[in-house]
Amino acid sequence: MAAPSIEVHNVGPVEEFAYELSAPGLHILAGSQGKGKTTILRTVELATGGKPDVKPTRRDGAKRGTARVAGATVRIMQQTRHEGTLEVADNSSLSLGDLHTPKFQNAQTRDRHRIKTLVRLCGVEANAALFHELFDSPERFDEIVPVDVLKTDDLVEMAGRVKRAIEKHAVDIERQHETEAANARVQAQQFEGVDLTQPSGEAELSAAWERAVEERARLKALREAAEQTEATKVAAREKLTELEAKGGQSAADTKAKLDAADKSERDAQSEVRRLEAELAEAKRKLGDATSAADLAATAHREAQEREQDIAELREQLEATVDNPTDDALAVAEEAVTRAAIADDTGSTVRRAKAAREQYEKHQANADQLEEEATRLRDAAKATAEVLTEAIARIPNCPLRVEFDNESNPRLVLATDRSDAEPFDELSDGERWPIIIGIAAEQNRLIVLPQAAYGELSQSTRALVDGLAKQHNCYVLTAVADDGPLRGMPFSSGQV
């Protein structure tokens, strides 16, 4: 393929200019100020599909200006017309100025503009599917990222929206995590310090307490019965002593007398019938016998009652009741106290175990939510990787995308100073070789602004020349000197 050439007629201050780019590498337009070097650079940029900051115009007094650049013709009249086919790669997707120093005051805005330029250059279109790999499935992505977020054809804007949507969901999950963690802490406080190994069966502990109470009641009843029996013995002993002290006839004596009196009564009655003569005496005797019989019956009855009382008292004196000892009652009382404490402790342990179950449930939920929030945060950060993977399709592109703390996409690269040095913070001389390396494509004609070239050190200029040769492309720039307008390769050493 023939080397591309540049011919300019009646454009700006340039009446006639011709230069052949003899070989890939850095080529320089030289000449004194006002000769049209910048005009030629802008014309070449326009002819190769670029967008110069100022469009060239025809020379004063000329009907039209014409530029033939690498086989394509640009006619500059009232309107600019392009004709022919470029013999070099098209620059329409690339503006070096848009990469080097976009015309924005804010560094974040400059980087956003640079990233958009690179995305256009690599030809990756905005598509939600690019972000599906951030999650386990496209369905999970659809659950988190609203459809409205995806309504943009700007991949950089889409990445920012997706990141914010994921972060918003992460915040919601983190709030849920905080709630669950707080609930877990509350439940943990309820079983803190409780020995959960203590018996806590409600039915068993309640039954044990009831048995202890029943045993205590039984022993107290025995004690009361023993005390009552002892009191009864004392009273019986006193009564027995009193009765024994009174003495009197025995029941046997009174019985004999009663029998005798009965006989006398019968004899008297018989004698009354037999001896009516002696009726008065018999009646007297009968009255005496009856009185005696009454007295004897009364005495006999009293004797029987006295003997019955004595028998009962002796029986009471002989009665025994198993009287619990004080130690036994103390043991029963202590058993009731222990059973009551165990029942109360069991209730506390049951509440503590229930609280621990709730704690474990809340803590498990909190851990799960924390893991989910972490995954979401990682996914939000990984949206930058989608942009990085897009621009990584560009050969020789060392740049990658990271989001700053304010969710702004920033261009960074690894340097000897940092693993992620912001591209915007590099010096102009450091940025240009990187941009040339990105723009380099076989048979491409690249325009390097004169002002930019003037800021480069000689070693950096040599680096640019080497990059162009390495990638078989042409870089055209300009430098001011006192000579006529002319073109020359950098390798000639003439400039």
C-alpha positions in Angstrom: 0.0 0.0 0.0 1.3 3.4 -1.0 2.2 5.9 1.7 -0.6 8.3 2.5 -0.1 11.9 1.4 -1.5 15.3 2.3 -2.3 18.1 -0.2 -3.9 21.4 0.9 -5.0 24.2 -1.5 -6.5 27.5 -0.5 -7.4 26.6 3.0 -7.0 29.2 5.7 -3.5 30.9 5.3 -2.3 27.9 3.2 -2.2 28.4 -0.5 -0.4 25.3 -1.4 1.1 22.5 0.7 2.0 18.9 0.0 3.6 16.2 2.2 3.9 12.4 1.9 3.9 10.4 5.0 6.8 8.2 3.8 6.7 5.6 6.7 4.8 4.9 9.9 5.9 7.0 12.8 5.7 10.6 14.1 5.7 13.3 11.5 6.0 17.0 12.1 4.8 20.1 10.3 7.4 22.8 10.9 7.4 26.5 10.0 7.2 30.0 11.4 4.0 31.2 13.1 1.1 32.0 10.9 2.1 29.7 8.1 -0.9 27.4 8.6 0.4 24.5 10.6 -2.6 24.4 12.9 -4.9 24.8 9.9 -3.4 21.8 8.2 -3.7 19.7 11.4 -7.4 20.7 11.7 -8.0 19.9 8.0 -6.3 16.5 8.3 -8.4 15.8 11.4 -11.6 16.8 9.5 -10.7 14.7 6.5 -10.1 11.6 8.5 -13.4 11.8 10.3 -12.4 13.7 13.4 -14.0 16.7 15.0 -11.5 19.6 15.2 -12.1 22.3 17.8 -12.4 24.8 14.9 -13.4 23.9 11.4 -11.0 25.1 8.6 -12.2 27.7 6.2 -11.3 28.5 2.5 -8.5 31.0 1.8 -9.6 34.6 1.6 -10.5 35.4 -2.1 -10.7 31.7 -3.1 -13.9 30.2 -4.3 -13.2 27.0 -2.4 -10.5 25.3 -0.4 -9.5 21.7 -1.2 -7.7 19.1 0.9 -6.7 15.6 -0.3 -5.7 13.5 2.6 -4.9 9.8 2.2 -7.1 9.4 -0.8 -10.1 11.4 0.5 -11.0 14.9 -0.7 -12.6 17.6 1.4 -14.0 20.6 -0.4 -14.4 23.7 1.8 -17.0 26.2 0.5 -20.1 27.5 2.2 -20.6 23.9 3.3 -17.9 21.3 3.7 -18.1 18.3 1.4 -16.3 15.0 1.7 -15.4 12.9 -1.4 -13.5 9.8 -2.0 -12.4 6.9 0.2 -9.8 7.2 3.0 -6.7 5.1 2.5 -6.2 5.1 6.3 -8.4 4.0 9.3 -11.3 6.2 10.1 -11.0 8.4 13.2 -14.7 9.2 13.5 -15.1 7.3 16.8 -12.1 9.0 18.4 -11.1 12.4 19.5 -7.8 12.6 21.1 -8.7 15.9 22.8 -11.8 14.1 24.3 -9.4 11.6 25.9 -6.6 13.9 26.9 -8.3 17.0 28.3 -12.1 17.2 27.9 -13.3 20.8 28.3 -14.9 20.5 31.7 -13.9 22.0 35.0 -14.7 19.0 37.1 -12.3 16.0 37.1 -15.2 13.6 37.6 -17.0 15.0 34.6 -13.8 14.8 32.5 -13.4 11.2 33.3 -17.0 10.4 32.5 -16.5 12.1 29.1 -13.3 10.1 28.5 -15.0 6.8 29.4 -17.9 7.5 27.0 -15.3 8.2 24.3 -13.6 4.9 25.0 -16.9 3.0 25.0 -17.8 4.5 21.6 -14.4 3.5 20.4 -14.7 -0.1 21.4 -18.3 -0.2 20.0 -20.0 -1.7 23.1 -23.6 -0.7 23.3 -25.6 -0.2 26.4 -27.3 -3.4 27.3 -28.6 -4.7 30.6 -27.3 -8.2 29.8 -23.8 -6.8 30.4 -24.7 -6.6 34.1 -26.4 -9.9 34.5 -23.2 -11.6 35.6 -23.1 -9.4 38.7 -25.7 -11.7 40.1 -26.6 -15.4 40.2 -29.2 -15.0 37.5 -30.8 -12.5 35.3 -34.0 -12.9 37.3 -32.1 -11.7 40.4 -30.8 -8.7 38.5 -34.4 -7.9 37.4 -35.5 -8.1 41.1 -33.1 -5.5 42.2 -32.7 -3.1 39.3 -35.9 -1.3 38.1 -36.7 -1.4 34.4 -36.7 2.4 34.3 -33.0 2.5 35.3 -32.1 0.7 32.1 -33.8 3.2 29.8 -30.7 4.8 28.4 -28.4 4.1 25.4 -25.4 5.5 27.3 -23.4 2.6 28.9 -21.6 4.9 31.3 -24.9 6.3 32.5 -26.5 2.9 32.6 -23.6 1.6 34.8 -24.0 4.5 37.2 -27.7 3.9 37.4 -27.3 0.2 38.0 -24.7 0.9 40.6 -27.0 3.3 42.5 -29.9 0.9 42.2 -27.9 -1.9 43.7 -26.5 0.4 46.4 -30.0 1.5 47.3 -31.1 -2.1 47.6 -27.9 -2.8 49.7 -28.9 0.1 52.0 -32.4 -1.5 52.5 -30.8 -4.8 53.2 -28.3 -3.2 55.6 -31.2 -1.5 57.5 -32.9 -4.9 57.8 -29.6 -6.4 59.0 -29.3 -3.6 61.7 -32.9 -4.4 62.8 -32.2 -8.1 63.0 -28.9 -7.6 64.8 -30.5 -5.2 67.3 -33.3 -7.8 67.9 -30.6 -10.5 68.4 -28.8 -8.3 71.0 -32.1 -7.7 72.9 -32.7 -11.5 73.0 -29.1 -12.2 74.0 -29.5 -9.9 77.0 -32.4 -12.0 78.2 -30.4 -15.2 78.5 -27.1 -13.6 79.4 -25.8 -15.1 82.7 -28.5 -17.8 82.8 -27.2 -21.4 83.2 -29.2 -23.1 80.4 -28.1 -26.5 81.6 -30.3 -26.3 84.6 -33.5 -28.4 84.6 -36.3 -26.5 83.0 -39.2 -28.9 82.3 -42.2 -27.1 83.5 -44.3 -30.2 84.2 -41.5 -32.1 86.0 -40.5 -29.1 88.1 -44.1 -28.3 89.0 -44.7 -31.9 90.0 -41.5 -32.0 92.1 -42.7 -28.9 93.9 -46.1 -30.3 94.5 -44.6 -33.5 95.9 -42.4 -31.5 98.3 -45.4 -29.4 99.5 -47.4 -32.6 100.0 -44.6 -34.2 102.0 -44.3 -31.1 104.1 -48.0 -31.1 104.8 -48.0 -34.8 105.7 -45.2 -34.2 108.2 -46.9 -31.2 109.7 -50.2 -33.1 110.0 -48.3 -35.9 111.8 -46.7 -33.3 114.1 -50.1 -31.7 114.9 -51.6 -35.2 115.5 -48.7 -36.1 117.8 -49.1 -32.9 119.7 -52.8 -33.4 120.0 -52.3 -36.9 121.2 -49.8 -35.7 123.9 -52.3 -33.1 125.0 -55.0 -35.7 125.2 -52.8 -37.9 127.3 -52.1 -35.1 129.7 -55.8 -34.4 130.2 -56.6 -38.1 130.5 -53.9 -38.5 133.1 -55.2 -35.6 135.1 -58.8 -36.9 134.9 -57.7 -40.4 135.8 -55.9 -39.1 138.8 -59.0 -37.2 139.9 -61.3 -40.1 139.5 -59.0 -42.5 141.3 -58.8 -40.0 144.1 -62.5 -39.9 144.6 -62.7 -43.7 145.3 -66.4 -45.1 146.1 -68.1 -48.4 145.6 -67.3 -50.6 142.8 -69.8 -51.6 140.2 -69.7 -55.2 141.5 -70.7 -54.0 145.0 -73.5 -51.9 143.7 -74.6 -54.7 141.6 -74.9 -57.0 144.5 -76.8 -54.5 146.4 -79.0 -53.8 143.5 -79.8 -57.5 143.2 -80.5 -57.7 146.9 -82.7 -54.6 146.7 -84.6 -56.2 143.8 -85.1 -59.3 145.9 -86.2 -57.3 148.9 -88.6 -55.5 146.7 -90.1 -58.8 145.5 -90.2 -60.1 149.0 -91.8 -57.0 150.2 -94.4 -57.1 147.5 -95.1 -60.7 148.3 -95.3 -59.9 151.9 -97.6 -57.0 151.2 -100.0 -59.4 149.5 -99.6 -61.9 152.3 -99.5 -59.6 155.1 -102.0 -56.9 154.5 -102.1 -56.3 158.1 -98.7 -55.2 158.1 -99.3 -53.0 154.9 -98.2 -49.8 156.4 -94.9 -51.3 157.5 -94.5 -53.1 154.2 -95.2 -49.9 152.3 -92.6 -48.2 154.4 -90.2 -50.9 153.7 -91.1 -50.8 150.0 -90.4 -47.1 149.9 -87.2 -47.7 151.6 -86.3 -50.5 149.3 -87.3 -48.5 146.2 -85.2 -45.6 147.4 -82.4 -47.9 148.1 -82.8 -49.5 144.7 -82.8 -46.1 143.0 -79.7 -45.1 144.9 -78.1 -48.4 144.0 -79.0 -48.0 140.3 -77.7 -44.5 140.3 -74.5 -45.6 142.0 -74.1 -48.5 139.6 -74.6 -46.2 136.6 -72.1 -43.7 138.0 -69.7 -46.6 138.6 -70.1 -47.8 135.0 -69.6 -44.4 133.6 -66.5 -43.9 135.8 -65.0 -47.2 134.7 -65.8 -46.4 131.0 -64.1 -43.0 131.4 -61.1 -44.7 133.1 -60.9 -47.3 130.2 -61.1 -44.5 127.6 -58.4 -42.5 129.5 -56.2 -45.6 129.7 -56.8 -46.2 126.0 -55.8 -42.6 125.3 -52.8 -43.0 127.5 -51.8 -46.1 125.6 -52.3 -44.4 122.1 -49.2 -43.5 120.1 -48.6 -41.3 117.0 -45.3 -41.2 115.0 -44.2 -37.6 115.7 -41.8 -36.3 113.0 -38.5 -34.9 114.4 -37.6 -31.3 114.0 -34.8 -32.3 111.6 -37.4 -34.2 109.4 -39.6 -31.1 109.3 -36.6 -28.9 108.5 -35.6 -31.2 105.7 -39.2 -31.1 104.3 -39.2 -27.3 104.6 -35.9 -27.1 102.8 -37.1 -29.5 100.1 -40.1 -27.3 99.5 -37.8 -24.2 99.3 -35.5 -26.0 96.9 -38.4 -27.2 94.7 -39.8 -23.7 94.6 -36.4 -22.3 93.6 -35.9 -25.0 91.0 -39.4 -24.3 89.6 -38.6 -20.6 89.5 -35.2 -21.3 88.0 -36.8 -23.6 85.4 -39.1 -20.8 84.4 -36.2 -18.5 84.0 -34.3 -21.1 82.0 -37.3 -21.7 79.8 -37.6 -18.0 79.1 -33.8 -17.8 78.5 -34.0 -20.8 76.1 -36.9 -19.2 74.2 -34.9 -16.0 74.0 -31.8 -17.9 72.8 -33.9 -19.5 70.0 -35.1 -16.0 69.0 -31.6 -14.8 69.2 -30.3 -17.5 67.0 -33.1 -16.9 64.5 -32.5 -13.1 64.5 -28.7 -13.7 64.3 -29.0 -16.1 61.5 -31.2 -13.6 59.6 -28.8 -10.8 60.4 -25.8 -12.9 59.1 -27.7 -13.8 56.0 -28.7 -10.1 55.4 -25.1 -9.0 56.1 -23.9 -11.5 53.5 -26.5 -10.3 51.0 -25.5 -6.7 51.6 -21.9 -7.6 51.1 -22.7 -9.3 47.8 -24.7 -6.3 46.7 -21.9 -3.9 47.6 -19.5 -6.1 45.7 -21.9 -6.2 42.8 -22.2 -2.4 42.9 -18.4 -2.1 42.8 -18.3 -4.6 40.0 -20.4 -2.4 37.7 -17.1 -0.7 37.1 -15.8 -4.0 35.8 -18.4 -3.9 33.1 -17.0 -0.7 31.8 -13.5 -1.9 32.3 -14.2 -5.1 30.3 -15.7 -2.9 27.6 -12.7 -0.6 27.1 -10.4 -3.6 27.6 -11.5 -4.6 24.1 -9.5 -1.7 22.8 -6.0 -2.9 22.0 -3.2 -1.3 24.1 -5.6 0.2 26.6 -4.1 0.1 30.1 -7.0 2.1 31.6 -9.7 0.6 33.8 -12.7 2.0 35.5 -13.3 2.4 39.3 -16.0 4.2 41.1 -15.0 6.8 43.7 -16.7 7.3 47.1 -19.4 9.4 45.4 -20.2 6.8 42.8 -18.4 8.7 40.0 -16.7 6.5 37.4 -13.0 7.3 37.3 -10.3 6.2 34.9 -7.3 4.7 36.6 -4.2 2.7 35.7 -1.3 1.0 37.3 1.9 3.1 37.4 5.1 2.9 39.3 3.5 5.2 41.9 0.2 3.4 42.5 -1.9 0.4 41.4 -4.8 2.8 40.7 -3.5 6.2 39.8 -6.2 8.5 38.4 -5.6 9.1 34.7 -6.7 12.7 35.2 -3.9 13.3 37.7 -1.2 12.3 35.2 0.8 15.1 33.6 0.0 16.0 30.0 3.2 14.4 28.9 2.3 11.2 30.7 -1.2 11.1 29.2 -0.3 11.6 25.6 1.7 8.4 25.1 -1.1 6.4 26.6 -3.7 8.1 24.3 -1.5 7.5 21.3 -1.1 3.9 22.3 -4.9 3.6 22.5 -5.5 5.5 19.2 -2.8 3.5 17.4 -4.2 1.3 14.7 -2.6 -0.1 11.6 -2.6 2.5 8.8 -4.4 5.1 11.0 -3.5 8.8 10.7 -3.6 10.5 14.1 -3.4 14.2 14.7 -1.5 15.4 17.7 -2.3 19.0 18.6 0.7 21.4 18.3 0.2 22.7 21.8 0.3 19.1 23.2 3.4 18.2 21.2 5.1 21.3 22.6 4.6 20.1 26.2 6.2 16.8 25.6 9.8 16.1 26.5 12.2 14.8 23.9 12.1 11.4 25.4 8.3 11.3 25.3 8.3 12.5 21.7 10.6 9.6 20.9 8.3 7.3 22.8 5.3 8.5 20.7 7.4 7.9 17.5 8.2 4.4 18.6 4.5 3.7 19.4 3.4 4.8 16.0 6.1 2.7 14.3 5.2 -0.3 16.5 1.5 -0.1 15.6 2.2 0.8 11.9 0.3 4.1 12.1 1.0 7.8 11.4 1.0 10.6 14.0 1.0 14.2 12.6 1.8 17.2 14.8 3.4 20.6 14.4 6.2 22.7 15.9 7.1 26.3 15.3 10.5 27.4 14.0 11.9 30.1 11.8 11.8 28.0 8.6 9.3 27.7 5.8 6.2 25.5 6.1 7.3 21.9 5.6 6.8 18.4 6.8 9.4 15.9 8.1 9.6 12.6 10.0 10.6 12.9 13.7 13.2 10.3 13.1 15.1 12.6 10.7 16.3 14.5 13.7 15.8 17.8 11.9 13.5 19.2 14.6 
